Amino acid sequence: MNVYLIKTEKDYNQALERLEVIFDAKKGSPEGDELELLGILIEQYENEYFPIDLQPN
């Protein structure tokens, strides 16, 4: 498992591609752990760079 912080759009796209590959990994397996960690990192990146404003205009 080689997981790194997502700092650029390229990192983000690579993380999404890897997520697709291991999407059905079993929980508790090495790939399952990687899936969980990638999900957290992707969510953090999206919250910072693609925020969703839920406030009505």
N, CA and C of each residue as an Amber inpcrd file, in Angstrom:
protein
   171
   0.8600000  -1.1680000   0.0000000   0.0000000   0.0000000   0.0000000
   0.9050000   1.2300000   0.0000000   0.7660000   2.0320000  -1.0270000
   1.4970000   3.2860000  -1.1410000   0.4970000   4.4210000  -1.2150000
   0.1080000   4.9400000  -0.0760000  -0.8770000   6.0150000  -0.0270000
  -0.1670000   7.2920000   0.4000000  -0.4480000   8.3660000  -0.3290000
   0.1600000   9.6530000  -0.0500000  -0.9180000  10.7150000   0.0730000
  -0.5630000  11.8280000   0.6770000  -1.4940000  12.9470000   0.7480000
  -1.8520000  13.3920000  -0.6650000  -3.0650000  13.8490000  -0.8270000
  -3.5290000  14.3360000  -2.1260000  -3.3290000  15.8460000  -2.1170000
  -2.3430000  16.3050000  -2.8990000  -1.9890000  17.7200000  -2.9020000
  -2.2860000  18.4120000  -4.2240000  -2.4330000  17.6370000  -5.2910000
  -2.6560000  18.2200000  -6.6100000  -3.8270000  17.5200000  -7.2900000
  -4.2810000  18.1210000  -8.3810000  -5.3630000  17.4980000  -9.1420000
  -4.9050000  16.1580000  -9.7270000  -3.6280000  16.0730000 -10.0960000
  -3.0800000  14.8100000 -10.6030000  -3.1370000  13.7360000  -9.5200000
  -2.7310000  14.0920000  -8.2930000  -2.8160000  13.1480000  -7.1670000
  -4.2590000  12.6980000  -6.9590000  -5.1710000  13.6490000  -7.0390000
  -6.6030000  13.3860000  -6.8440000  -7.1030000  12.3910000  -7.8920000
  -6.7660000  12.6270000  -9.1510000  -7.2130000  11.7300000 -10.2200000
  -6.6170000  10.3400000 -10.0750000  -5.3600000  10.2510000  -9.6660000
  -4.7290000   8.9490000  -9.4450000  -5.4090000   8.2130000  -8.2890000
  -5.7660000   8.9470000  -7.2490000  -6.4480000   8.3400000  -6.1090000
  -7.8140000   7.8040000  -6.5330000  -8.5370000   8.5610000  -7.3510000
  -9.8380000   8.1050000  -7.8330000  -9.7020000   6.8450000  -8.6880000
  -8.6680000   6.8110000  -9.5330000  -8.4410000   5.6350000 -10.3650000
  -8.1360000   4.4070000  -9.5020000  -7.3070000   4.5840000  -8.4920000
  -6.9710000   3.4660000  -7.6020000  -8.2030000   3.0190000  -6.8200000
  -9.0120000   3.9810000  -6.3950000 -10.2320000   3.6700000  -5.6630000
 -11.1390000   2.7670000  -6.4960000 -11.2470000   3.0550000  -7.7880000
 -12.0720000   2.2310000  -8.6760000 -11.5550000   0.7970000  -8.7380000
 -10.2430000   0.6390000  -8.7420000  -9.6340000  -0.6900000  -8.8560000
  -9.9160000  -1.5320000  -7.6090000  -9.8630000  -0.9110000  -6.4390000
  -9.9950000  -1.6730000  -5.1840000 -11.3550000  -1.4820000  -4.5160000
 -12.3260000  -0.9660000  -5.2510000 -13.6250000  -0.6090000  -4.6820000
 -14.3130000  -1.7600000  -3.9430000 -14.1680000  -2.9740000  -4.4030000
 -14.8520000  -4.1210000  -3.7930000 -13.9700000  -4.9030000  -2.8110000
 -12.8960000  -4.2690000  -2.3420000 -11.9810000  -4.9490000  -1.4170000
 -12.6990000  -5.3000000  -0.1170000 -12.3020000  -6.4240000   0.4710000
 -12.8990000  -6.8620000   1.7330000 -12.3990000  -6.0080000   2.8940000
 -13.3260000  -5.6370000   3.7530000 -12.9840000  -4.8600000   4.9370000
 -11.9840000  -5.6570000   5.7910000 -10.9350000  -4.9750000   6.2540000
  -9.9360000  -5.6130000   7.0900000  -8.7640000  -6.1910000   6.3190000
  -8.9080000  -6.2880000   5.0010000  -7.7960000  -6.7530000   4.1690000
  -6.8720000  -5.5690000   3.8980000  -5.6480000  -5.8240000   3.4320000
  -4.7660000  -4.6880000   3.1030000  -5.3920000  -3.7320000   2.0860000
  -6.0430000  -4.2770000   1.0670000  -6.7040000  -3.4110000   0.0900000
  -7.9230000  -2.7290000   0.6950000  -8.6050000  -3.3800000   1.6010000
  -9.7320000  -2.7550000   2.2940000  -9.2800000  -1.5780000   3.1350000
  -8.1340000  -1.7330000   3.7980000  -7.5720000  -0.6270000   4.5770000
  -7.1650000   0.5230000   3.6620000  -6.5720000   0.1780000   2.5220000
  -6.1790000   1.1960000   1.5490000  -7.4130000   1.9340000   1.0290000
  -8.4750000   1.1950000   0.7560000  -9.7320000   1.7790000   0.2900000
 -10.2710000   2.7800000   1.3060000 -10.2780000   2.3980000   2.5610000
 -10.7770000   3.2780000   3.6110000  -9.9340000   4.5530000   3.7090000
  -8.6280000   4.4060000   3.6730000  -7.7440000   5.5490000   3.7660000
  -7.8760000   6.4600000   2.5490000  -7.9390000   5.8730000   1.3630000
  -8.1270000   6.6790000   0.1550000  -9.4410000   7.4550000   0.2110000
 -10.4800000   6.8300000   0.7060000 -11.7690000   7.5120000   0.8350000
 -11.6690000   8.7370000   1.7210000 -10.9510000   8.6210000   2.8120000
 -10.7670000   9.7420000   3.7360000  -9.9800000  10.8570000   3.0480000
  -8.8940000  10.4930000   2.3800000  -8.0610000  11.4910000   1.7170000
  -8.7990000  12.1850000   0.5700000  -9.5520000  11.4240000  -0.2000000
 -10.3330000  11.9970000  -1.2980000 -11.3820000  12.9470000  -0.7500000
 -12.0690000  12.5400000   0.2910000 -13.0910000  13.3990000   0.8980000
 -12.4780000  14.7040000   1.3990000 -11.3310000  14.6140000   2.0350000
 -10.6550000  15.8090000   2.5370000 -10.2920000  16.7540000   1.3900000
  -9.7600000  16.2120000   0.3080000  -9.3870000  17.0180000  -0.8520000
 -10.6320000  17.6750000  -1.4550000 -11.6960000  16.8980000  -1.6230000
 -12.9250000  17.4380000  -2.2160000 -13.5390000  18.5240000  -1.3360000
 -13.5120000  18.3390000  -0.0310000 -14.0630000  19.3580000   0.8610000
 -13.2910000  20.6710000   0.7610000 -11.9990000  20.5720000   0.5230000
 -11.1730000  21.7740000   0.4240000 -11.2970000  22.4520000  -0.9350000
 -11.2960000  21.6670000  -2.0170000 -11.2380000  22.2380000  -3.3610000
 -12.5670000  22.2460000  -4.1080000 -13.5150000  21.4670000  -3.6600000
 -14.8380000  21.4160000  -4.2950000 -15.9320000  21.5090000  -3.2330000
 -15.9120000  22.5720000  -2.4120000 -16.8970000  22.6620000  -1.3320000
 -18.3170000  22.7850000  -1.8800000 -19.2390000  22.2160000  -1.1570000
 -20.6500000  22.2950000  -1.5020000 -21.2990000  23.2580000  -0.5340000
 -21.8090000  24.3420000  -1.0860000 -22.4660000  25.3430000  -0.2550000
 -23.9450000  24.9720000  -0.1250000 -24.3540000  24.6170000   1.0690000
 -25.7400000  24.2220000   1.2930000 -26.6270000  25.3810000   1.7040000
 -26.0730000  26.5780000   1.7100000 -26.8500000  27.7630000   2.0750000
 -27.6970000  28.1960000   0.8660000 -29.0040000  28.4520000   1.0780000
 -29.8360000  28.9390000  -0.0330000 -29.4070000  30.3500000  -0.4270000
 -29.5240000  30.6570000  -1.6880000 -29.1540000  32.0040000  -2.1830000
 -30.2220000  33.0020000  -1.9310000
